[in-house]
Amino acid sequence: MEPELFELESFLPYRLYRLADTVSREFSRIYKERHGLTRPEWRTLSGLGQHGTMTATELGEQSAMHKTKVSRAVAELERRRWLTRTPDENDRRVEHLTLTRAGLAAYREMVPLAKAFERELLARLSAKERGAIVDGVAALEAKLNQG
C-alpha cells in the first residue's frame, strides 16, 4: 500500500499562514511608506495606541510576537521618541511602555488608513463571502481559544 501523499498547498494551517502573510505584507506597504515602520514596530505602535500603557510581555502576548521582536521594536520606537519606558515601582525588571505625543500622532494618522485597507480588502469579496470569512475566522478563533 502506498503512503498517503500530503499536499502542503491544500493544508488549511498552511493556507491560513500564507493568506495572513500575504495580507500583512500588502498592508505593511502603507505603514512602511508612511513612517518607515517594520511589522513589529507597527504592531507595537498599534498595541500601545489601542491599549495605552503596556509591558513588553503584554505587547508580545497581544501581538503574538517573540520577545526579541518586541524588544527591537520598542528600542526603535523609543529612538524615534514615539514611546517612553517607565520602570515598575514594585519590580524593576518590568517597564511600562507608553506612546509619546509624536507616537500617538503617528498611530492616529494610521488608524483611518488601516480601516480603509480593511474595507478595501473586504470589498474584493461579495457580501456572502465577507460574511462567511468573518464568521469562519471568529468561529475558529473561539474554538482555538477555548483550550
Backbone bond lengths (Angstrom), bond angles and torsions (degrees), N, CA, C in turn:
res aa  C-N    CA-C-N  psi(-1)  N-CA   C-N-CA  omega(-1)  CA-C   N-CA-C  phi
1 M - - - 1.458 - - 1.536 109.51 -
2 E 1.311 115.60 131.17 1.463 119.87 -178.74 1.529 110.61 -75.08
3 P 1.348 115.84 144.67 1.473 117.74 176.64 1.530 109.97 -66.69
4 E 1.318 114.25 147.56 1.471 119.95 178.96 1.526 109.24 -67.60
5 L 1.318 116.03 134.94 1.464 120.44 177.42 1.521 110.32 -78.62
6 F 1.296 114.48 146.40 1.465 120.31 177.27 1.512 107.56 -113.92
7 E 1.324 116.68 118.26 1.454 121.41 179.25 1.526 109.57 -100.21
8 L 1.305 114.73 102.12 1.457 120.64 -178.02 1.528 111.35 -56.06
9 E 1.333 116.72 -40.78 1.472 121.40 -176.10 1.530 113.29 -62.54
10 S 1.330 117.85 -21.83 1.465 119.52 179.52 1.534 112.35 -105.39
11 F 1.327 117.55 2.41 1.464 123.70 -179.97 1.531 108.45 -77.35
12 L 1.332 117.60 117.14 1.464 122.14 -173.15 1.534 113.92 -52.23
13 P 1.330 120.59 -47.65 1.466 118.45 178.95 1.531 112.71 -57.45
14 Y 1.316 117.01 -38.31 1.466 120.93 178.61 1.526 110.46 -68.33
15 R 1.321 116.41 -42.19 1.464 120.59 178.66 1.527 110.87 -62.30
16 L 1.335 116.89 -42.44 1.468 120.60 178.58 1.523 110.99 -64.48
17 Y 1.327 116.41 -41.26 1.464 120.29 177.89 1.522 110.52 -61.12
18 R 1.334 116.14 -48.52 1.468 120.25 -178.84 1.522 111.23 -61.99
19 L 1.323 116.55 -42.53 1.465 121.06 179.07 1.528 110.52 -62.48
20 A 1.333 116.40 -48.47 1.463 120.20 179.90 1.524 110.59 -60.48
21 D 1.309 117.16 -41.59 1.465 120.92 -179.67 1.529 110.72 -65.62
22 T 1.326 117.07 -42.20 1.464 121.10 179.33 1.526 111.13 -63.02
23 V 1.322 116.46 -46.89 1.465 121.05 179.75 1.529 109.92 -64.02
24 S 1.333 116.56 -43.30 1.459 120.96 -179.61 1.528 110.83 -62.66
25 R 1.332 117.56 -42.19 1.471 120.89 178.64 1.525 110.93 -64.39
26 E 1.337 116.09 -40.18 1.467 119.74 179.30 1.532 110.51 -63.69
27 F 1.329 116.59 -44.34 1.460 120.15 179.17 1.531 111.32 -68.77
28 S 1.333 116.71 -33.14 1.471 120.04 -177.30 1.528 111.79 -60.81
29 R 1.314 117.30 -26.74 1.467 119.71 178.13 1.531 110.77 -58.77
30 I 1.316 116.34 -35.76 1.465 120.76 -177.32 1.523 110.76 -66.96
31 Y 1.345 118.64 -53.53 1.462 118.99 -177.10 1.523 111.99 -76.20
32 K 1.331 116.93 -22.14 1.467 119.14 175.19 1.525 109.98 -71.92
33 E 1.339 117.10 -45.14 1.470 120.49 177.94 1.520 111.20 -64.35
34 R 1.325 116.03 -42.12 1.461 121.08 -174.47 1.523 112.37 -71.80
35 H 1.340 115.95 -45.51 1.465 119.49 -171.70 1.533 114.51 -132.66
36 G 1.332 117.75 2.29 1.462 119.49 -179.09 1.516 113.44 67.45
37 L 1.329 117.08 28.05 1.461 121.30 -177.50 1.527 111.98 -86.08
38 T 1.324 115.12 147.74 1.458 121.56 169.71 1.529 108.28 -86.54
39 R 1.328 116.78 169.98 1.473 119.45 177.23 1.529 112.22 -58.15
40 P 1.349 119.05 -49.02 1.473 118.31 178.61 1.532 113.24 -60.86
41 E 1.336 116.77 -36.26 1.473 119.22 178.47 1.518 110.47 -66.69
42 W 1.338 117.55 -40.82 1.469 120.90 177.49 1.522 110.51 -62.82
43 R 1.337 116.43 -45.01 1.471 120.19 -178.76 1.528 111.09 -64.20
44 T 1.320 116.45 -36.93 1.468 120.81 177.50 1.521 110.16 -67.46
45 L 1.329 116.50 -47.81 1.470 121.45 178.35 1.528 110.68 -58.00
46 S 1.327 117.05 -46.99 1.461 119.63 -176.78 1.527 111.92 -71.26
47 G 1.321 117.28 -34.69 1.470 119.87 176.80 1.515 111.32 -62.76
48 L 1.336 116.32 -46.38 1.463 119.93 179.50 1.525 111.12 -70.22
49 G 1.328 116.85 -35.65 1.459 120.16 177.37 1.514 111.97 -62.84
50 Q 1.323 115.77 -38.40 1.464 120.45 -179.17 1.523 112.52 -78.13
51 H 1.331 116.77 -43.48 1.469 120.47 -170.61 1.525 114.25 -102.71
52 G 1.335 117.96 -8.57 1.460 119.04 -176.55 1.509 109.75 80.21
53 T 1.300 117.46 -135.11 1.464 121.85 -178.44 1.528 110.96 -72.97
54 M 1.333 114.59 132.78 1.463 121.81 177.70 1.521 108.81 -143.49
55 T 1.330 116.18 161.52 1.464 120.43 170.86 1.527 107.94 -91.82
56 A 1.325 116.45 165.90 1.464 120.65 177.43 1.532 110.04 -61.77
57 T 1.313 117.36 -37.67 1.472 121.49 178.63 1.526 110.43 -62.50
58 E 1.325 116.51 -45.32 1.472 120.56 178.45 1.529 110.84 -62.76
59 L 1.324 116.35 -41.16 1.468 120.52 177.69 1.521 111.09 -60.62
60 G 1.321 116.37 -44.28 1.460 121.13 178.93 1.514 112.30 -60.99
61 E 1.337 116.39 -42.86 1.469 120.71 179.03 1.521 110.93 -67.25
62 Q 1.323 117.54 -44.15 1.463 122.54 -177.16 1.519 111.51 -65.50
63 S 1.338 116.82 -37.22 1.465 120.75 -174.31 1.526 113.41 -103.02
64 A 1.323 117.60 0.16 1.468 123.22 -178.05 1.529 111.31 56.09
65 M 1.351 115.78 42.23 1.466 120.66 177.75 1.525 109.94 -110.23
66 H 1.321 115.79 145.81 1.455 121.79 175.56 1.532 109.02 -66.30
67 K 1.323 115.93 149.91 1.470 119.86 -175.05 1.526 113.21 -59.69
68 T 1.345 118.69 -30.52 1.464 118.88 178.62 1.525 111.37 -69.04
69 K 1.330 117.31 -35.93 1.465 120.29 177.21 1.529 110.26 -67.02
70 V 1.334 116.33 -41.62 1.466 120.82 177.25 1.521 109.35 -61.33
71 S 1.318 116.65 -45.99 1.467 121.72 -177.62 1.530 111.01 -59.76
72 R 1.334 117.00 -45.64 1.474 120.37 179.40 1.529 111.10 -65.26
73 A 1.340 116.29 -41.46 1.471 120.01 179.77 1.529 110.30 -63.89
74 V 1.320 116.98 -43.69 1.466 121.70 179.05 1.527 109.66 -61.17
75 A 1.333 117.29 -44.92 1.469 120.89 -179.92 1.532 110.66 -60.97
76 E 1.328 117.59 -42.28 1.468 120.25 -179.39 1.532 111.29 -68.51
77 L 1.325 117.51 -42.87 1.473 120.06 179.16 1.525 110.87 -66.73
78 E 1.323 116.78 -32.80 1.462 120.14 175.83 1.533 109.49 -69.21
79 R 1.334 117.39 -40.82 1.467 121.14 178.29 1.530 110.83 -59.95
80 R 1.334 116.29 -35.96 1.466 121.35 177.63 1.526 112.39 -76.95
81 R 1.316 115.52 -7.32 1.472 123.02 -174.71 1.529 111.26 66.36
82 W 1.334 115.72 37.15 1.465 121.75 178.15 1.525 111.38 -99.76
83 L 1.333 117.32 -12.34 1.462 119.59 175.30 1.506 109.80 -146.62
84 T 1.322 114.39 159.07 1.467 121.24 176.07 1.520 108.46 -123.54
85 R 1.318 114.61 153.07 1.472 122.19 176.56 1.520 108.27 -112.24
86 T 1.324 115.98 132.22 1.458 120.92 176.45 1.518 107.87 -124.04
87 P 1.343 118.11 120.60 1.469 119.67 179.52 1.534 111.06 -61.90
88 D 1.320 115.84 143.34 1.463 121.83 176.70 1.533 108.67 -69.36
89 E 1.322 116.50 138.01 1.467 120.38 -177.90 1.522 112.34 -66.98
90 N 1.337 116.94 -30.50 1.461 120.76 -175.98 1.531 113.77 -97.07
91 D 1.336 116.93 -23.76 1.461 120.77 -177.15 1.522 108.65 -140.30
92 R 1.321 116.35 102.27 1.471 121.43 -175.33 1.530 112.99 -65.71
93 R 1.340 117.74 -12.40 1.466 119.85 177.44 1.525 111.46 -77.86
94 V 1.326 117.18 -15.73 1.462 122.78 -176.60 1.526 109.49 -103.17
95 E 1.323 115.24 136.55 1.468 120.60 175.71 1.523 108.99 -121.32
96 H 1.327 115.16 140.98 1.460 121.01 175.95 1.523 107.06 -96.97
97 L 1.321 115.45 126.39 1.458 122.15 -175.77 1.517 109.48 -104.47
98 T 1.322 116.14 133.45 1.462 122.36 -178.68 1.516 109.35 -140.01
99 L 1.328 116.78 141.34 1.459 119.83 176.31 1.525 110.63 -71.52
100 T 1.322 115.74 143.62 1.462 121.53 172.37 1.531 107.62 -82.18
101 R 1.317 116.56 178.97 1.480 119.74 175.88 1.521 111.10 -57.50
102 A 1.340 116.41 -42.81 1.468 120.57 -179.53 1.530 110.75 -64.99
103 G 1.324 116.67 -41.33 1.468 120.63 178.02 1.514 111.40 -65.11
104 L 1.314 116.09 -42.52 1.461 120.98 178.59 1.530 110.76 -64.78
105 A 1.320 116.72 -37.98 1.470 120.32 178.01 1.528 110.47 -64.02
106 A 1.337 116.86 -42.20 1.468 120.41 178.09 1.527 110.37 -64.10
107 Y 1.326 116.27 -42.84 1.469 120.70 178.08 1.533 110.57 -60.79
108 R 1.321 116.55 -47.64 1.473 120.45 -178.29 1.529 111.96 -64.54
109 E 1.314 116.80 -30.84 1.461 120.45 175.88 1.530 110.56 -69.33
110 M 1.330 116.44 -34.66 1.467 121.07 -176.40 1.526 113.63 -79.57
111 V 1.328 118.33 -26.72 1.475 120.89 -176.58 1.528 112.58 -55.20
112 P 1.332 120.33 -52.82 1.464 118.47 179.89 1.529 112.68 -64.68
113 L 1.339 117.43 -30.34 1.463 120.41 177.54 1.527 110.46 -68.43
114 A 1.328 116.68 -39.71 1.466 120.96 178.14 1.530 110.54 -65.78
115 K 1.324 116.21 -43.68 1.464 119.92 179.35 1.524 111.23 -64.99
116 A 1.325 117.28 -38.36 1.463 121.15 177.85 1.531 110.08 -66.20
117 F 1.328 116.88 -40.08 1.468 120.56 177.55 1.527 110.11 -59.74
118 E 1.329 116.47 -45.99 1.461 120.72 -179.90 1.528 110.82 -62.46
119 R 1.338 116.77 -44.07 1.475 120.47 178.42 1.524 111.28 -59.94
120 E 1.338 115.79 -45.03 1.468 120.14 -179.48 1.530 111.45 -66.44
121 L 1.311 116.68 -36.94 1.462 121.20 177.54 1.531 110.16 -62.96
122 L 1.329 116.15 -48.45 1.468 120.39 -179.05 1.525 111.96 -70.71
123 A 1.333 117.42 -26.57 1.466 121.09 179.19 1.532 111.60 -66.60
124 R 1.330 117.33 -16.82 1.467 121.29 176.60 1.530 111.48 -70.93
125 L 1.334 115.74 -14.12 1.462 121.61 -177.00 1.521 110.62 -107.81
126 S 1.325 115.88 157.16 1.461 119.96 173.35 1.529 108.49 -72.46
127 A 1.317 116.79 166.24 1.472 120.84 178.91 1.533 110.26 -58.14
128 K 1.314 116.57 -40.98 1.474 121.18 179.92 1.535 110.21 -64.38
129 E 1.335 116.56 -43.32 1.464 120.58 179.45 1.526 110.94 -65.82
130 R 1.340 117.34 -40.69 1.470 120.84 177.70 1.520 110.39 -59.41
131 G 1.327 116.03 -47.25 1.460 119.99 179.39 1.517 111.68 -61.20
132 A 1.330 115.64 -42.01 1.466 120.06 -178.53 1.529 111.37 -64.20
133 I 1.332 116.98 -43.04 1.470 118.49 -177.37 1.524 110.91 -71.92
134 V 1.316 117.73 -40.87 1.473 120.52 178.90 1.530 110.05 -63.68
135 D 1.326 116.59 -46.29 1.474 120.48 179.42 1.524 111.59 -66.39
136 G 1.329 116.55 -42.38 1.463 120.77 -178.72 1.515 112.40 -64.10
137 V 1.318 116.63 -44.50 1.467 120.47 178.97 1.531 109.79 -64.58
138 A 1.327 117.19 -43.69 1.474 120.85 179.38 1.527 110.77 -61.65
139 A 1.330 116.96 -42.76 1.459 120.49 179.96 1.528 111.14 -63.99
140 L 1.320 117.24 -44.28 1.459 121.34 -179.75 1.531 110.79 -65.51
141 E 1.335 117.20 -42.65 1.472 120.87 176.80 1.531 110.59 -59.71
142 A 1.333 116.34 -45.12 1.465 120.38 -178.81 1.541 111.34 -61.81
143 K 1.324 116.09 -44.92 1.473 119.62 -179.38 1.531 111.51 -65.71
144 L 1.330 116.90 -41.38 1.460 120.38 -178.52 1.528 112.01 -72.56
145 N 1.322 117.79 -27.65 1.460 121.20 -179.44 1.521 113.38 -86.19
146 Q 1.331 117.43 -3.47 1.469 120.98 177.45 1.520 110.55 -71.16
147 G 1.356 114.53 -28.58 1.451 126.22 -173.53 1.456 117.96 -32.94
